Every structure is written in structure tokens, then in C-alpha cells.
Amino acid sequence: GAVLLVRSTDEDGRRAWRSVYLVGLLTPGAKGEPQLWLPYFEAQQVDAKRLNARAHELVLLPREGVETGKLAAAATQQLRPVVRTWEEINPGMKEVAQMQDSFMGILAFIIFAIAAMTVMNTMLMAVWERTREFGVLKSIGMKPSQVFGLIVFETLFLAVFAVMIGGSGGIALNHWAVVSGIDLSSMSGGFTYQGTFIDPVWRSAHTVKALVTPMVMVQVVCLLVSFYPAVRA
């Protein structure tokens, strides 16, 4: 809400004082030096050796869900600067993110494999314990294909019920992580890694990958593992 006065120099070399409206504060830099974040063309006219003279970078912050590659392409067409995505600027961080995605993929595979074995074992036990029931159903005219469909339907019904309970709990927990986050400020005030500042408060995000994909995968896994108990039935 405050108004700051900055000394600027236009293209003709004329110096003047300009007022800028303060909309927020940034944390100090790595060396404790103050930082100013100005509109690009305003920053181009700032004349101060401490601020490294004229601005030379333009940071684009995409809205949620916007791909950085498409944003860079659109900016290059309209602004004609040298636009690079964060992957091009910091390939090391890109490799770290890819490694993290690979690790999470392996972890998800292990979890779904355990879930698949558990579901299949449960349905096999249910089939073996209901041998007489299936015999009665077949004796009154139920076809083998109908018995097969019955087991598959029961498995999917249990999977839907599990997704409703587990998904609700997962969405609620993820929402808490989005709003409040995991505050690690007591352990660290934040740090930089591969040239990127890591905030001490870790937050989640509501994404299809985090919420919808696991629910769909549960249904697919349960559908696949239900075939063997259904065939035995």
C-alpha cells in the first residue's frame, strides 16, 4: 500500500523520480540484499548501480494448468524476446523432477500390485466358500457366463465402494495439504536447490493425476484381477 520513489532514466537520458505502488514484499535474497519486483518497462528505466542497472529478464508466471512450452511459444510470437522454459533454463531440476516421477511410478506400481493380490485372494476365497451356492445356481439354469459376470460385478461393486471411501478421505487430506500445507519452517527457512528456491511450506495441488487417476486405476486393476476368480467359479 505504500508508494516508493525510484530514480529512473528514459531513453533520451533524462533523469526523473517516479512513484511506484508497493503491492507486496519479497523475502531477502541469498546475501540479504533487498529485492524489487517492478513491471518490465518500468524496471527498464531504473537507474541504480545497486540494482544492476537496467532489467534484463522477464519472468512469465503461467496460470494453473497452462503448459510452459505453449506459454513460451506464444510469448516468443508476441514479444519476440529470447524465451526459454524452466526446463531449458535449469535442466538439472528437470532431471530431478523426472527421477521423482519415476520413483512415484514405481511406488504406485508396488501399491497397486499389493492391492491386486489382495483383491484376487479375497475373491478366490469367496468363490471357494460358495461352491455349493454356484452349484445350486447352475442347477436351476444359470449359465457359466452369468456366473462369470456375477463375480466380476461383485468385484467392481466392492471396488466402487472402496473408491468412494478412500477417495473421499484422500481428497479431504489433499485439500488440507493444499490449504495449510506441511510447514517445515521450524526446521528450515527455505533453501535453494539447482538454482530454485524451495519454500519451507510444502503444498499439494488438486490435479487429475493426483485424484482421478488413482481412482480409475483401482477400478481397472480390480476388473483385471477379477477374471481369474470368475473363471474358477
C-alpha positions in Angstrom: 0.0 0.0 0.0 3.0 2.3 0.3 4.4 4.5 -2.5 8.1 4.3 -3.3 10.2 6.8 -5.2 12.7 5.4 -7.7 15.1 7.3 -9.8 14.7 6.5 -13.5 16.4 7.4 -16.8 14.5 7.4 -20.0 15.9 6.6 -23.5 16.9 10.2 -24.0 19.0 10.2 -20.9 16.6 12.4 -18.8 16.5 11.5 -15.2 13.4 11.8 -13.0 11.9 10.5 -9.9 8.9 8.1 -10.5 6.5 6.8 -7.9 5.6 3.1 -7.8 2.9 1.5 -5.9 4.0 -1.3 -3.4 1.9 -4.3 -3.8 3.9 -6.9 -1.8 7.2 -7.8 -0.2 9.7 -10.4 -1.3 12.0 -12.3 1.1 15.6 -11.1 1.1 18.0 -12.6 -1.4 20.7 -15.1 -0.6 23.0 -12.3 0.6 20.3 -10.5 2.5 20.1 -7.8 -0.2 16.7 -6.2 -0.8 14.8 -7.1 -4.0 12.5 -5.0 -6.1 10.0 -6.5 -8.4 8.8 -3.9 -10.9 6.8 -4.1 -14.2 9.2 -4.9 -17.0 9.1 -1.5 -18.8 9.2 0.4 -15.5 12.3 -1.6 -14.5 13.9 -0.8 -17.8 14.2 2.9 -16.8 15.5 2.4 -13.2 19.0 3.9 -12.8 20.7 2.4 -9.8 24.0 0.6 -9.7 23.0 -1.4 -6.7 20.1 -2.9 -8.8 22.5 -3.8 -11.7 21.1 -1.0 -13.9 18.5 -2.0 -16.4 16.3 -5.0 -16.2 17.3 -7.9 -18.4 14.8 -10.7 -17.6 11.1 -11.0 -17.9 9.5 -13.7 -15.8 6.2 -15.2 -17.0 4.0 -16.9 -14.4 1.5 -19.3 -16.1 -1.9 -19.8 -14.8 -2.7 -23.2 -13.3 -2.9 -25.9 -16.0 -1.1 -23.9 -18.7 1.8 -25.7 -20.3 5.1 -23.8 -20.1 6.0 -24.8 -23.6 2.9 -23.3 -25.1 3.3 -20.2 -23.0 6.9 -19.8 -24.2 5.8 -20.2 -27.9 3.1 -17.6 -27.5 5.4 -15.2 -25.8 8.0 -15.6 -28.5 5.5 -14.7 -31.2 4.1 -11.6 -29.4 7.1 -10.2 -27.5 10.0 -11.5 -29.7 12.4 -12.0 -26.8 14.6 -15.0 -26.2 12.1 -17.1 -24.3 13.1 -20.3 -22.6 11.1 -22.7 -20.4 12.2 -23.6 -16.9 13.3 -27.0 -18.3 15.7 -25.3 -20.7 17.0 -22.8 -18.1 17.6 -25.5 -15.5 17.9 -29.0 -17.0 19.3 -30.3 -13.7 16.0 -29.6 -12.0 14.2 -31.2 -14.9 16.1 -34.4 -14.3 15.3 -34.3 -10.6 11.6 -33.9 -11.4 11.8 -36.8 -13.9 13.5 -39.0 -11.3 10.8 -38.1 -8.8 8.1 -39.0 -11.3 9.9 -42.4 -12.0 10.1 -43.1 -8.2 6.5 -42.3 -7.7 5.5 -44.5 -10.6 7.5 -47.5 -9.2 5.9 -46.8 -5.8 2.4 -46.7 -7.3 3.1 -49.9 -9.2 4.0 -51.7 -5.9 0.9 -50.4 -4.2 -1.4 -51.5 -7.0 0.3 -54.9 -7.2 -0.3 -55.4 -3.5 -3.9 -54.3 -3.9 -4.4 -56.6 -6.9 -3.1 -59.7 -5.0 -5.3 -58.8 -2.0 -8.4 -58.4 -4.1 -7.8 -61.6 -6.1 -7.1 -63.6 -2.9 -10.3 -62.3 -1.3 -12.4 -63.1 -4.3 -10.8 -66.6 -4.7 -11.7 -67.3 -1.0 -15.2 -66.1 -1.7 -15.5 -68.4 -4.7 -14.2 -71.5 -2.9 -16.6 -70.9 0.1 -19.6 -70.6 -2.3 -19.1 -73.7 -4.3 -22.5 -75.1 -3.2 -24.2 -71.8 -3.9 -22.8 -71.8 -7.5 -23.9 -75.4 -7.9 -27.4 -74.6 -6.9 -27.5 -71.6 -9.3 -26.2 -73.7 -12.2 -28.7 -76.5 -11.4 -31.6 -74.1 -11.8 -30.4 -72.9 -15.2 -27.8 -70.2 -14.6 -25.2 -70.2 -17.4 -21.4 -70.2 -16.8 -21.1 -66.8 -18.4 -23.7 -65.4 -15.9 -21.6 -66.9 -13.0 -18.6 -65.2 -14.6 -20.4 -61.9 -14.8 -21.6 -62.2 -11.2 -18.1 -62.5 -9.8 -16.8 -59.6 -11.9 -19.8 -57.4 -10.9 -19.2 -58.2 -7.2 -15.6 -57.3 -7.5 -16.3 -54.0 -9.3 -19.1 -53.2 -6.7 -16.6 -53.6 -3.9 -14.0 -51.5 -5.8 -16.5 -48.7 -6.3 -17.4 -48.8 -2.6 -13.7 -48.7 -1.7 -13.0 -45.8 -4.0 -15.9 -43.8 -2.5 -14.5 -44.2 1.0 -10.8 -44.0 0.2 -11.3 -41.3 -2.4 -13.2 -39.1 0.0 -10.5 -39.4 2.6 -7.8 -38.8 0.0 -9.5 -35.7 -1.4 -10.0 -34.3 2.1 -6.4 -34.9 3.1 -5.1 -33.5 -0.2 -7.3 -30.4 0.3 -5.7 -29.9 3.7 -2.3 -30.1 2.1 -3.4 -27.5 -0.5 -4.8 -25.0 2.0 -2.5 -25.5 5.0 0.5 -27.4 3.7 3.2 -29.1 5.6 5.1 -26.4 7.5 8.8 -27.2 7.7 9.8 -23.6 8.7 10.8 -24.8 12.2 13.4 -27.0 10.6 14.4 -24.6 7.7 13.6 -21.2 6.4 13.7 -22.5 2.9 16.7 -23.4 0.7 17.8 -23.3 -2.9 18.4 -26.4 -5.0 19.6 -26.4 -8.6 19.1 -22.6 -8.6 15.4 -22.9 -7.5 14.1 -21.7 -4.1 12.2 -24.4 -2.2 9.6 -22.9 0.1 9.6 -24.2 3.7 5.8 -24.8 3.5 5.1 -27.7 1.1 1.7 -27.7 -0.5 -0.2 -30.1 -2.7 -2.4 -29.4 -5.7 -5.8 -30.6 -6.9 -4.9 -32.4 -10.2 -6.3 -35.2 -12.3 -3.1 -37.1 -11.8 -3.3 -36.9 -8.1 -7.0 -37.5 -7.6 -8.8 -39.1 -10.5 -6.1 -41.3 -11.9 -5.7 -43.5 -8.8 -9.5 -44.0 -8.6 -9.6 -45.1 -12.2 -6.6 -47.4 -11.8 -8.2 -49.1 -8.8 -11.2 -49.9 -11.0 -9.1 -51.2 -13.8 -6.9 -53.3 -11.5 -9.9 -54.8 -9.8 -11.5 -55.6 -13.2 -8.4 -57.4 -14.4 -7.8 -59.5 -11.3 -11.5 -60.5 -11.1 -11.2 -62.6 -14.3 -9.3 -65.4 -12.7 -11.7 -66.0 -9.7 -14.6 -65.6 -12.1 -13.1 -68.3 -14.4 -12.7 -70.6 -11.4 -16.3 -70.0 -10.5 
